[in-house]
Amino acid sequence: MARTSLLFAMTAKNLQTIRNVRGALDDNTALIGFAGAPWTVATYMIEGRGGTDHETIRRWAWGQPESFAQLMDVLVDSTSAYLIAQADAGAEALQLFESWAGTVPAGLFERAVLSPTARIVAAVKAKHPSIPIIGFPRGAGGWLSRYAEATKVDGVGVDQMTDIASLALPAHVARQGNLDPVLLLQGGDAMRAEARRLVQAMKDKPFIFNMGHGVMQPTPPEHVADLVAAVRGG
């Protein structure tokens, strides 16, 4: 009971933070909520850490599909409720981070990634039909077209290992990505040139400029400002 109460308290605090931030932003700045997608959350629960090939959870998913499905059900329900609460609190777009999609074998991808994500999107859209949802299945380059179609997301995050310009997605689905975070870390001419190349390559498609993954911790803030200027044509 103590753990449950602590979880509720943390969630309430997070949602109040969303309300506070939304109230402080101007009307031209969107607030994006987010959550880890079920497979990625499950890997941390079972493996205890990231950065592995997730052998333990893969063995479980293959060998005990019923109990694996039960965990997916719990994570789908809890993630859906959390994202809906974020939207209720003022988030204007939502993103699902499937950071470890690249470790999912082809034979598991439907029940580990596609189906859980599709169920979350459907649940959120039932409450907030117009809210944009971006899915980011990192490392799943060969699955991205199927991912977009099966999950009904409004946008797909693309990591730096994938050629975003040649990616075949439904016309209405936005592409988000995919500058190499190392370029942002080092800054300079190479970063600016690649940012401009991406913008030019995507000029006729719905596109959200972003990194191919997260910003690396040692990245100087001035590099971020320089990147923003390059993307805006400065």
Beta strands, then each sheet from edge to edge (+ up, - down):
strand 1: 32-36
strand 2: 93-98
strand 3: 133-137
strand 4: 155-158
strand 5: 174-179
strand 6: 207-211
sheet 1: 1+ 2+ 3+ 4+ 5+ 6+
end
